[in-house]
Amino acid sequence: MRVGIIIPTLTDGDAVGHDSLGMAAHLRARGADVSFFVTRCTVEEEFHDIDDIALHMTSPDDVLIYHHSIGFERGVRAIERLPAQRKAVKYHNVTPPQFFKGINSEVMKACSEGIAEVGRLAATDAHLWADSVYNGEHIRSFAPGRAYDDIPPYHHADELLAIAPDSRAVSGLDDWNTNVLFVGRVVPNKNVPLALDAFEEFRRRRDGRARLIIVGDMPVPKHAAEVRKRILGAGLGEHVLVTGKVTTAQLKALYLTADLLLVTSLHEGFCVPLIEAMGLRLPVVAVPTTAIPYTGGEAVAYAQSSAESIAAAMESVLVDPAGAEAQRQRGWDRYRSHFRNEVIDRRFGELVDRLLAS
């Protein structure tokens, strides 16, 4: 069996990359010949340029799997036109373009194109797989009644649980002060300003010595500069640490040092930090937007999208050890039953069997 996995950029540092690599590992274990078709690759993988896909995928018995998360005309066109009868689209959601208005016109254009392409993908006969029910229902907003299957993405949380923490990452942070962790790229849809407002309110009403640790890449320089300006303007320079991108071992050390994870995103297609926190038994306070309640379930303490409501929820978690422990247990149970890669692997196997039988 020959399988082509199409993804704009293949990297081991993001959710879409982890998912595509997990799929490849599963398929190769089944004896498949798997190749990636990309425009750029940063990992040690066999790959071909997306423009050469028609030269390699020539048989109607070939299988094509396309990961859609941003505008990618060549990938969409491959699903529409190539002769493979067995095709699947994994939909990771596309960030609404308005988040990048006035910040990055190229990303805004790519997001606009990506959303428009969802309707085209829904019009094909490809099997549709969605990271979450939220993503699946977004597909149906273009094609009401369109069938889809939801399957969480493969991820590195199992590796995060197993790896030894790099204690150097938390030097000076493990000092008995409250550590609030925010994990995610510093981009507009992650809504870092609300996290800062909520943290400032929490310090005012409960713990002036608390610390906010923001962990993640900063791919939009203009927005990152605005976040830094907001931190300094609020006088939070001594209480907010922005780490940038970290290694898996460093990330684990930061999770283990934290007292809770804070999620204030305006838009998520899945939200991997939620399951990382569940697996590492860290309480979570989150605003229940988009896919967050689908992923978090009953394992998360939810708050309204205001600094006051979020600060109150943070306070409730931190002052109630028994309640926090119950939340940790709910998170661990949900991680084990829904999100271990072993569980996802079984689900993916079922979907592949269905795809091959089609």
C-alpha positions in Angstrom: 0.0 0.0 0.0 1.4 3.4 -1.0 0.3 6.4 1.1 0.9 10.0 0.4 0.5 12.5 3.3 0.1 16.1 2.2 1.0 18.9 4.5 2.2 22.5 3.7 5.2 22.4 6.1 6.3 19.3 8.0 7.8 20.1 11.4 8.0 18.3 14.7 7.2 21.5 16.6 3.5 21.9 16.1 0.3 20.1 16.5 -0.3 19.4 12.8 3.2 18.1 12.4 2.9 15.8 15.4 -0.4 14.4 14.0 0.9 13.7 10.5 4.1 12.0 11.9 1.9 9.9 14.2 -0.2 8.8 11.2 2.9 7.9 9.3 4.2 5.8 12.1 0.9 3.9 12.4 0.7 3.3 8.6 4.3 2.1 8.4 3.7 -0.3 11.2 1.0 -1.8 9.0 3.5 -2.2 6.1 2.5 0.9 4.1 5.0 2.8 2.0 4.5 6.3 3.3 5.8 9.5 1.7 5.2 13.1 2.6 4.4 15.8 0.0 5.3 19.3 1.3 6.7 22.7 0.4 9.2 22.6 3.3 10.4 19.9 5.7 12.4 20.5 8.9 12.6 16.8 10.2 14.4 13.7 9.0 11.7 12.2 6.9 11.4 11.0 3.3 9.6 13.7 1.4 8.8 15.0 -2.1 7.9 18.5 -3.3 4.1 18.9 -3.5 4.5 19.9 -7.1 5.7 16.4 -7.9 2.8 14.5 -6.3 1.3 13.5 -9.7 4.6 11.8 -10.6 4.6 9.6 -7.5 0.9 9.0 -6.8 -0.2 7.4 -10.1 -2.3 4.4 -9.1 -6.0 4.4 -8.3 -5.1 2.2 -5.4 -2.9 4.8 -3.7 -4.1 6.5 -0.6 -4.0 10.3 -0.1 -4.3 12.0 3.3 -4.3 15.8 3.4 -3.9 17.9 6.6 -5.8 21.2 6.3 -5.0 24.0 8.6 -4.3 27.0 6.4 -4.7 28.0 2.7 -2.9 25.5 0.5 -4.3 25.4 -3.0 -1.9 22.7 -4.2 -3.0 20.3 -1.5 -6.7 21.0 -2.0 -6.3 20.5 -5.8 -4.6 17.1 -5.2 -7.6 15.9 -3.3 -9.9 17.2 -5.9 -8.1 15.9 -9.0 -5.7 13.1 -8.4 -6.9 9.6 -9.3 -6.6 7.9 -5.9 -10.0 6.5 -4.9 -9.1 6.4 -1.3 -8.7 9.9 0.1 -9.0 11.5 3.5 -8.8 15.1 4.8 -7.8 15.7 8.4 -9.2 19.1 9.4 -7.4 20.9 12.1 -9.4 24.1 11.7 -8.2 27.4 10.2 -7.7 30.5 12.4 -10.2 33.2 11.3 -8.3 35.8 9.3 -9.7 38.8 11.3 -7.2 38.0 14.1 -4.4 39.1 11.9 -5.9 42.2 10.5 -3.4 45.1 10.7 -0.8 42.7 12.0 0.2 40.3 9.2 -1.5 40.6 5.8 0.1 37.5 4.4 -1.1 35.3 7.2 -4.5 37.0 7.0 -4.7 36.1 3.3 -3.6 32.5 3.9 -6.3 32.1 6.6 -9.0 33.5 4.3 -8.0 31.1 1.6 -7.9 28.2 4.0 -11.5 28.8 5.2 -12.7 29.2 1.6 -11.1 25.9 0.8 -13.0 24.0 3.5 -16.1 24.1 1.3 -14.2 22.7 -1.7 -12.9 19.8 0.4 -16.3 19.1 1.8 -17.6 18.8 -1.8 -15.1 16.0 -2.6 -15.7 12.3 -1.9 -12.8 12.2 0.6 -13.4 10.9 4.1 -13.4 13.8 6.5 -11.7 13.5 9.8 -11.8 16.3 12.4 -9.7 17.0 15.5 -12.9 17.8 17.4 -16.6 17.9 17.1 -16.2 21.7 16.9 -14.1 21.3 13.7 -16.5 18.8 12.3 -19.4 21.2 12.8 -17.4 23.9 11.1 -17.2 21.6 8.0 -20.9 21.2 8.2 -21.4 24.9 8.1 -20.2 24.7 4.5 -22.0 21.4 3.7 -24.9 20.7 6.0 -25.2 17.0 6.8 -21.8 16.1 5.5 -20.5 13.0 7.2 -17.3 13.3 9.3 -15.4 11.4 12.0 -13.8 13.1 15.0 -10.4 11.9 16.1 -8.0 13.7 18.4 -4.6 14.5 16.9 -1.5 12.4 17.7 0.7 14.5 20.0 3.8 14.6 22.1 2.1 14.5 25.5 3.1 10.9 26.1 6.7 11.8 25.4 6.3 14.8 27.8 5.1 12.5 30.5 8.0 10.1 30.0 10.9 12.5 29.6 13.1 13.7 32.4 12.5 17.4 33.1 15.3 19.9 32.5 15.5 21.6 35.8 17.6 24.4 34.4 14.5 25.8 32.9 13.0 26.6 36.3 16.0 28.0 38.0 14.7 30.6 40.4 11.1 29.8 39.7 10.6 27.0 42.2 10.5 29.4 45.2 7.0 28.7 46.7 5.4 31.6 44.9 2.4 30.9 42.8 3.3 30.1 39.2 0.6 30.5 36.6 1.5 28.9 33.2 0.3 30.0 29.8 1.3 27.6 27.0 0.9 28.6 23.3 2.3 30.6 20.5 2.1 34.3 21.1 -0.4 35.1 18.3 -3.6 37.1 18.4 -6.1 34.2 18.7 -4.4 32.9 21.9 -5.5 36.1 23.6 -2.5 36.8 25.7 -3.8 40.3 26.7 -6.8 38.7 28.5 -4.4 36.4 30.4 -2.4 39.4 31.4 -5.5 41.3 32.6 -6.7 38.2 34.5 -3.3 37.7 36.1 -3.1 41.4 37.1 -6.6 41.1 38.7 -5.5 37.9 40.5 -2.5 39.6 41.9 -4.6 42.5 43.1 -7.2 40.5 44.8 -5.2 37.5 46.1 -1.4 37.1 45.6 0.8 40.1 44.7 3.8 37.8 44.5 2.4 35.5 41.9 4.2 34.9 38.6 2.9 34.4 35.0 5.0 32.3 32.7 4.2 32.5 29.0 5.7 29.7 27.0 5.6 29.5 23.2 7.0 30.6 19.9 6.6 34.2 18.8 6.0 34.0 15.0 4.3 37.4 14.6 6.9 40.0 15.7 4.4 42.9 15.7 2.0 41.1 18.0 4.9 39.9 20.3 6.0 43.5 20.6 2.5 44.6 21.6 2.4 42.0 24.2 5.8 43.1 25.7 4.6 46.7 25.7 1.4 45.6 27.5 3.5 43.8 30.1 5.8 46.7 30.8 3.0 49.3 30.6 1.1 47.4 33.4 4.2 47.3 35.6 4.3 43.5 35.3 7.9 43.2 34.2 9.1 41.5 37.4 6.1 39.2 37.5 5.7 37.9 33.9 8.3 35.7 32.2 8.1 35.2 28.4 10.3 32.2 27.6 9.9 31.9 23.8 10.1 28.4 22.3 11.4 25.7 24.7 12.4 22.0 24.4 10.2 19.2 25.6 12.3 18.6 28.7 12.2 22.3 29.5 8.4 22.4 29.0 8.0 19.5 31.4 10.0 21.3 34.1 7.8 24.4 33.7 4.6 22.3 33.9 5.9 20.6 37.1 6.7 23.9 38.7 3.3 25.5 37.8 0.3 25.7 40.1 -2.2 25.9 37.3 -2.5 26.3 33.5 -4.4 29.3 32.2 -6.1 29.2 28.8 -7.7 32.3 27.4 -7.8 31.6 23.7 -10.4 33.1 21.5 -10.1 30.3 18.9 -8.9 26.7 19.1 -9.4 23.7 16.9 -8.3 21.3 19.7 -5.9 22.9 22.2 -3.1 20.4 23.0 -1.9 22.2 26.2 -5.1 21.1 27.8 -4.2 17.4 27.4 -0.6 18.1 28.4 -1.9 19.6 31.7 -4.3 16.7 32.2 -1.5 14.1 31.7 0.8 16.0 34.1 -2.0 16.4 36.7 -2.1 20.2 36.6 -5.4 22.0 37.3 -6.7 24.2 34.4 -8.7 27.4 34.3 -10.0 28.2 30.8 -12.5 30.3 28.9 -14.8 27.8 27.1 -14.5 29.1 23.5 -14.6 27.1 20.3 -13.1 23.6 20.8 -11.9 24.1 24.4 -14.9 22.5 26.1 -14.8 19.6 23.7 -11.2 18.8 24.7 -11.4 19.9 28.3 -14.7 18.3 29.3 -15.3 18.1 33.0 -11.6 18.2 33.8 -11.4 22.0 33.4 -12.6 24.9 35.6 -14.3 27.3 33.2 -14.7 31.1 33.6 -16.4 33.8 31.6 -14.2 35.9 29.3 -13.4 38.7 31.7 -10.5 39.4 34.0 -12.7 39.3 37.1 -14.3 35.9 36.3 -11.0 34.3 35.4 -9.2 35.7 38.5 -12.0 34.4 40.7 -11.8 30.9 39.1 -8.0 30.9 39.6 -8.5 31.8 43.2 -11.1 29.1 43.7 -8.7 26.5 42.4 -5.7 27.6 44.3 -7.4 28.0 47.7 -9.1 24.7 47.7 -6.6 21.8 47.8 -9.2 19.1 47.9 -11.1 20.6 44.9 -7.8 21.0 43.0 -6.9 17.4 43.6 -10.3 16.3 42.4 -9.8 18.3 39.2 -6.3 16.7 38.8 -7.9 13.3 39.0 -10.6 14.1 36.5 -8.0 15.4 34.1 -5.8 12.3 34.5 -8.8 10.0 33.9 -9.8 12.0 30.8 -6.3 11.9 29.5 -6.1 8.1 29.9 -9.5 7.3 28.4 -9.5 9.8 25.5 -6.1 11.2 24.6 -3.3 8.8 25.1 -1.6 8.1 21.7 -2.5 4.4 22.3 -6.2 5.4 22.3 -5.8 7.6 19.3 -3.9 4.9 17.5 -6.8 2.5 17.9 -9.3 5.1 16.6 -7.0 5.9 13.6 -6.8 2.2 12.8 -10.5 2.0 12.6 -10.7 5.0 10.3 -8.0 3.6 8.1 -9.8 0.3 7.8 -12.9 2.1 6.8 -11.0 4.2 4.3 -9.3 1.1 2.7 -12.7 -0.7 2.4 -14.2 2.3 0.6 
